[in-house]
Amino acid sequence: MHDLAHGLARFQQDVFPAKRELFSRLAAQHTPHTLFIGCSDARVVPELITACEPGELFVIRTAGNLVPARTTGADGVAASIEYAVGTLGVRDIVVCGHSACGAMTALAHGHDLSGAPAVADWLRLADASVARTPGTADVPALVRQNVLAQLANLATHPSVARALARRQVTVRGWVFDIATGRVEDLTATAPLAA
C-alpha cells in the first residue's frame, strides 16, 4: 500500500496541478471518443499504449478481453457497452488482446482451472475461439482468433448494431505485443506502428 500512497501523493502534488485545466473540463463533461475493451492484465494499460489523456477512452477490462454476446439480465459488460455507445456516443470501439495473455494461455494449454471456478466459467465464453484455432497450444493464434470472436459478440449488442448500421461507429480488433510495443490491427491490412 505504501507505493500506492506515494503515487497518490505524487499525483496530487505534481500531476494534478499540471493538468488542473483538463480535470476542470472533465468535471463538467464526459465525452470519450473511444470505447476500449481490453484485458485485465496489469501490463496492458490502454491510456499508455494509445497516448490518450484522461477522458478520451471509456475502458472496459475483462479477463481475456472477453465480451459476452448480449443476453437478458444484469451484465456489467453489456451495461458499459450500452452506456458508451448509446449514451456517450463513442465514435470508435477497440477490442484489444495481447501477447502472453494468461487467460488464452490457460485455454491453449488446457490448464486445470478447477481451483478457480469463476475463472473457468468466465473463460467458457472463449470456447468458440478455441474451437476455431488450429493446433493446440498456439497462444498467439488463439489470441487473434479470440479478438475476432469478441468483435462478433460485440455486434450482438443492440446499441452497437444500431451504431454500425448508421455508420456512427468504427470497430477495430487489435493485438498488443508487450515485448515490442507493436500493435497489430486485425481489421486492417497492415500492422500499426508502435
N, C-alpha and C positions, 0 to 999 in steps of 0.2 A: 504494500500500500504506500510505502514511502515514495516510490518512483512516481506513482500517480499523483500524490500530493505535491511533489516537486514540480511535475509537469503542469498541474493546475495553477500553481503559484507563478510559474514562468508564463503561462498563457495570460493570466490576469495582469501581470506586470509588463510583459513585453508585446505579446501578440495582439491582445485585445486593444490596447491603446493605438497600435499601428493600424488597426482595421476598424477603429471606432465608427467611422462613417458607414462602412459596409454593414456592420451589425445594427446600426441605427436604421438603415433601409430595410434590413431583413426583419427587424422587429415589427415593421408595418406591412410587409408584403412577403408572400411565399410564391415565387414563380420559377421553379426549376424548369430547365429546358429538356432534361433527360431523366428517364426512369432507368436506373442502372440496377440490374438484378445479377448479383454475384454470389460467390461462395462465402461462407462464414469464416473461411481460413484467414487467420491474422496476417498472413503475408501478402494478401491481396487487398490493397487499400484503394478503392475507386477514385477518390479525390486526388490521391497522389499520382496514380498512373495516368489520369486524364488531365492533370494540372488544372483542376477546377477549384474554384473558390467555394466557401460555404454558400449554400442557397442555390447552387447551379444543378446539383444532382439530387434526385429523390431516390434513395438507396434501399433496396431490399436485399438482405443477405440470408441465405439458407445453406444448410449443409449440402454440398454438391450442386449449388446453384439450381436446385430443383424448383420447378414451377408446376404445382399440381394443376391438372386440367380442371376447368370450372365445374363445380358441383354445387348442390344446395347446402345450406347450413353455414355455420360460422367458420371462417377461414381467413386467418390474418394475412396470408399472401394475396388472396383474391381481393380482400378489402383494400390493401395497399395499392394493388394494381388499379382497381376501380377508382380510387381517390386520385392517384397520379394522372391517369389518363382522362377520366371523366370530369373531375373537378378542377385539377390544376392545369390540365391541357398540355401535358408534356408533348414535345414535338418528335422526340426520339426515344427509342427503347433499345437498350443493350442487354443481352444475356451474355454474361462473361464466365467462361470456365477457365481453368488454369492448369499448368503443369503440376505434377506431383500432388494431385488432389487426393486427399485421404479417403474421401467417400468413393471416388471412382477406383482407386487402388484396391480398397476393400472388396468392391464388386468384381473387379477384373481378376483378383487373386482368390476369390471365394473365401474371404476371411470369416471366421466364426464370430458372429455378432450376437450370439445367444446371451451374452452378459450385458448387452446394450439393446434391449428390445425396442425402445423408442427409435433408436438409430436404425435398427433393422427394418422396422415398419416404414420409416421415412424413406429409406433407400429403395424400397419396393417401387417407389414412384419412377425409378430408373430402369425397371425391368425391360421396357421396350428398347431402351438404349443398349442394354446388354445383349438383347436378342438380335439387334441389328449390327453388332460389332463383330467382324470376322476375327477369328483367332482368340484364344483365351489369353488372358494376362497382358493384352495390348492396351496399356493405360492411355497413351496418347490418342489412340483411335477411339477409345471409349469416351474420353473427354470431349472430343469433337462430335461424336455421334450424340452424346448427351446434350450438348448445346443445341444441336439441330432439333432434337426431340423437345426440348424446353421451348423453342420458338414455336413449334406446332402446338404445344399445350397453351402457350400464351394466346394464341389466336382463338382459343375456345372461350376466352373471357369476353363477354358482350361489349364492354367498353372498348376493348382493343379491336374486336371485329368491326365495330362501327367506325372507329377512327381509321382503320386500314381501308375500309370501303370508301370512306370520304377523302382518302389520301391526306389525312391530317397528322399521320404519324409514320415514321420510318423505323423499321425494326432491323437490328443487327445482331449477329452472333459472333462473339469474339472468343479467342483463346489467348490468355496471357501467359507468357513463358517467364517464370520467376527468375531463372538464372540469367537470361539475356535482356529482359525488359521488353522484348518484342511482343507485338500483338498481331495475331493472325485473324483477319476478318473472314469468317467462313461464308459471309453473304456477299463478298466482293471477289474480284478476280485476282487481286494482289494483296500480300500482307501489308499491314500498316506499319510504318516506321516507328521505332521506339522514341 
